[in-house]
Amino acid sequence: MTKFPRLTLAALALVTAATAHADDAKTLHIYNWSDYIAEDTLSNFEKETGIKVVYDVFDSNEMLEAKVLSGKTGYDLVVPTGAFLSRQISVGAFQPLDKSKLPNWKNLDPSLLKEMASFDPGNKYGVPYMWGTTGIGYNVDAIKKRLGDDAPVGSWDLLFKPEYISKLADCGVAFLDSPTDIIPSVLAYLGKPPNSTNADDYEKAAKPLLESIRPYIRYFHSSQYINDLANGDICAAIGYSGDILQAASRAEEAKNGVKIAYSIPKEGAQLWIDSFAIPKDSAHPELAHKFLNYLMEPKVIADVTNYVWYANPNAAADQYVNKDILDDPSIYPPAEVKKNLYVYKTKDAKLQRVMTRVWTGITSGQ
């Protein structure tokens, strides 16, 4: 019998470490919003490339920013929204893209890239992923029962006027736990600039309105409202367009008698663009670029849109997007609606503290 020498503990440790290192070298770490990718996107990417994906989720820009600004994210790709991407770029939080490794960049819509350049000059750091609006999701029958046929579902009146929202408290109203979504919406409703740089607009206009409706808001959360709307546990929410349309789809699939609709308020609403970016501490930028290029395949990103009900920035993908989604004005708003949309802009540190203070007071009930 041939005898093989036994590995020493030290040698065994080296082999184990080398194996672990090899496995890690083929592992991509992604941090994305919840409910924000198709069911098979990651598994298809793994099969095609042999790269393993570790995928974690968050539900607010503030949560993501805390990780990004710490400088120790542990991720290779993260997904901030416009103004947050801009602020994080300004402090050197991301690696620049290597466009030579992104041949599918040619598929992106030039008009959307131009919009993105307002917070990512030269489109150096972010790859646009999905875009949408922040508006009102509501249970059609529950609203009609309480407010009648003339319910102002196409206006912020529905949730910003005590006379209306008070009648919805029994069936449940939820707001995003996001000052950068809610406060600009209030300012636009009040006829103020949604990106106002006047602290008084926040403290003497937005704050009193939010205080007047606070007793009728059941909770503040940036993802729970999706299932709660779908299940009929709440009847109205301020939320993201695709999330609310996902809720409508889930309710329809469940055949539970709940009908959910989405509106972009006539007074104006926020248009946002979420982008993938590579953190400075990414250990695998090569893998990150492979994933980004994969996502820019027209069929791949169209499948994501068909699943999450958000518009994508890929001009070449339209042919693969379900027609009912492509023709839905709440997902791809027509020009006349777009005129009333605004993009949230980064605030200076002083104004950001004012906004945070107002928001903390409202959400804590103080």
N, C-alpha and C positions, 0 to 999 in steps of 0.2 A: 504494500500500500504506500502510495506516495504521500509524504507528509508535507503540509504547507506551514510555514512559520505563522504563529499567531500574531495579529497586530497588537502592538503595544497600545495602552490607553491613549498616549499622546498621538500616535499615528492615526488611531481610530477617530480621535477628536478632529484631526486635520482633515480626514476624509469627510466626516460629517459636516464640518464647516464649509469645505469646498462645495459639497453637494447643495448645502443651504444657499451658498452664495450664487451658485449656478441657477438655482430655482428663483432666487430673488432677482437675478439679472433678467429674467423673463417674466417678471411680474409688474404690472402697471397698476398704480394706485390712483383712483378717481374719487373726487368728492363733488357730488352733484345734488341738485334740488330733488326732493322726494317726488315720486310719481312723474318722472320726467324723462323716460326713455322707453323704447319699445321692449316687449318681453324677451325678444330674441336677439336684440342688437349686440349685447355683450357676448352671448354664447356663439353667435355667428362670427364675431371678430376673433374669438379664441380659436375656433375651428380653422379659420382661414389663415391665421398667423402663428398659432402655437404659443401666443402670449397669454398668460393668465391675468385676469382682471380682478382686483379687489376693489369693491364698489361700496362707498358709504354715502349717506344722504344727510342733508340739512334742510331747514325750512325757512330760513331768513338770511338776508344779506348781512345783518349784524352778527349772526352766529358765524358765518363764513369769515367775515372780516377780522374777527377776534383771532382766528387761526392764522390768517394770512399775515397780519401785522405782527404776530409773534415771531415770524421768521422761521418757524419750525412746524410747518404744516404736516409733513410726512406724506404729502401727496405729489403726484406727477401732473395732475390736471385738476383745476377747480373752475367753478362757473359763476363768476360775479356778474351783477347787472351794471349797465352803463356807468352811472356816476361812481359806483363803488370801484369798478375797474379803473376809472380815471384816477381816483384818489390813491389806489394801491399801486398804480403805475408810477405816480409821482414820488413815492417813497422807495422805489426800486424793488418792489415785491416780486416782479416777474422776470423771466428770461425772454429775450426777444425771439420771435418766430424765425425759423430758417425756411424761407419760402421755397428754396430749392428742393426741400423735402415735402412740399405740399403741392404737387402738380394739379390736384383737384381744386385748388384755389380759384381757378378759371371759371368754376361753376357758380360762384357767388354773385349775387345781384349787386351791380355797381352802385345803385341808388342807396341800398342799405349800407354798403361799405362807406359811402359818403356820410351817411347819418352817423355811423359808428365813429368816423374820424373826428367827430366833435368831442369825443371823450377818449379816443385812442388815436392821436395824430399819426397819420401815415399808416394806420392799421398795422402797427409793429408788434403788438402783443396779444391781441384777442382774435379768435376765430368765432364769428357769430354762429350761434347755435339755434336758438328759437327766439321769436319775438311775439309780443301780444299787448294786451291792454289790461288795465285795472278797472273793474266796473262792478256791476251789481248782479248777483245770482239770486234767483228767487223761485219759490214754489208757487207755480201759477195759481193753483186752486186755493191754497192757503191764503195768499194775498187777496185774491178776489173775494173770498169769504169774509175777510176782515175789512177790506177797503172798497169793495165793489168794483164795478167795471171801469171806473174812472181812476183807479189806483195809478199814481204817477211813476210807473215802473221804468220809464225812460228818462227819469230825472233823479238827481241826488236828493230831491225833496223826500223821496221815499224813506231814506235813512237818516237824513240830516235835519228833518223837521220833527220836533217832538210830537206834533199832532198826528203824524203818520206812524213813526217808529214805535210810539207808545202802544199802538193798537196791534203791534206785531210781537210785543215782548212775550206774550203767552206761548207763541209758537216758536220763538227763538231767533235771535239775531246775532251773527258773529262778524267780527271785524278782523282783518289781517293784523297780526302783531308786528306792525311795520310802520314807524313814523314817516318814513320816506314815501310810503304809498298813501297813507291816510291823510296826513296833514296837507300835502299839496292839493289833494282832492277837495278838502274843505276850503282851502284858499281859493281855488278855481270857482267853487260854488258861490263863494261870497263876493266874487268879482275882483278878487285880489290876484296879483301875479302868482301862479303856482310855484314859481321859483323865487319868490320875494326875498329880498335881502334886508328887509325892514323887520327888526325884532318885534316891533309892536304888532305886526300882522299875525305873528305867532301867539303872542301873549295876550293881546287885547281883541283879537278877532277869532282865530282858530280855537283857542283854548276855551272861551266862553261857550262857543257852539258845542264843542265836544263835551263839556261839563253838562250842558242842558240835555244831552241825549244819553249820557253815560248810564243812568239807571235802567235803560232799556236794552243794553248790550249784554248778552249772556256771557260771552267770552271773547278773548283776543287770542288768535292762533293762526298760523300760516299754512296749515295743511289739514287740520282736523275737520274743517268745514266741508271738505270734498265728500267724505262718506256721510257726514251728518245731513247734508243737503240730499244726497242720494237716498238715504234711508227715511227721510221725512222727520228727522230729529230737530232740525231748525228749518225756518221758512225763508230766511234771507241772509245774505252775506256780501260783504265787500271782499272780492277775491280776484284772482287772476283768470283771464278769459278761458284758457285751456283747462284749468282746474275745474271750473264751473261746468264747462261742456263735458268734461270727463264724468262729473257727477250726474249730468243729464243722461249720459250714455249708460252709466251703471244702473241708474233707476229704471231705464228702459229695459235693460237686460234682465233685471230682477223681476220685472213685471209686477211691481209693488204698488202701482197706481199713482206714483209720484211723478209729476211733470215739472222739470226744472228748465228755466230759461235764463238767458244772459242779456244784459243791456249795457251799452256804452252811453252813459249819461250825456244829455244834450249840452250841459254846461261845460263839458270838457273832461277828458280823462287822460291818464298817463299812458304813453306808449313806451315800452321798455324793450331792450335787447339784451339777452343773456349771451355771454361769450365764454368759450373755453380759453383758459390761459395756463401757462406753465409756471408754477411757483419757482422762486429763486433756489429753493432747497430741493428741487426735484432731483431724484437720483437716476431717473431714466428718461431724459428728454428725447432720446431716440425713439423709445416706445411711444412716448406722448405724441410725437409727430406722426407716427404710423397710425395711431388711433384717430387723430384729427383728419388725416387724409382719407381714412376709411369713412369717417362721418360725412365727408363732403362728396361721397359717391351719391349721385342723385337718387338711386333706388333705396339706398340705406337711409338717408335722411327723410325721404318721403314716407318710408315705413314708420319712422318715429312720429312724424306729423299725423299719420293715420291712426296712431295709437294714442298719442297724448293730446291731440286736438289743438296744437299750437302751430302757428305759421312758421315756416322755416325760411332761411335767407338764400336758398339755393335755387337760382333761376332755372336750372336744368332739371329740377325735381318736379316741376308742376305737372308734367305728363304722367307721373306716378302717384300723385296725390288724389285721394278719393274726390270725385266731383262735388259731392255734397259739402265737403270741407272747403274745397277751393272756391266754391260759389257762396259760402256762408259769410255775410258781411260782418258778423261779429268776430270772425277769425281773420279774414282779409278785408278790412274796412275799405269802403269806396272813398274816392277822393274828397267828397263833401264832408264825410265823417272825419277823415284824417286832418282836415283843417282845424278841428277842435281838439286835437291831441297834442300833448306836450311831452317833452323828455325831461326827466328830473336831472338837475345839474348839481354838481358838488358844491357844498357850502363851506365857508371858512370855519375854522375851529370854534370861534365865538358863537356864530349863528347855529352851528351844529349842537353846541351845548344848550342853547336856548330850546331848540327842537326836542332834544333828549329830555330836558327838564319838563317841558310841557307834556310830552308823551308819558313819561314815568308817572307824573301826577295823575293823568287820566287812567292809565291801566291799573294803577294801584288803588284808585278810588280816593286819593288824597287831594 
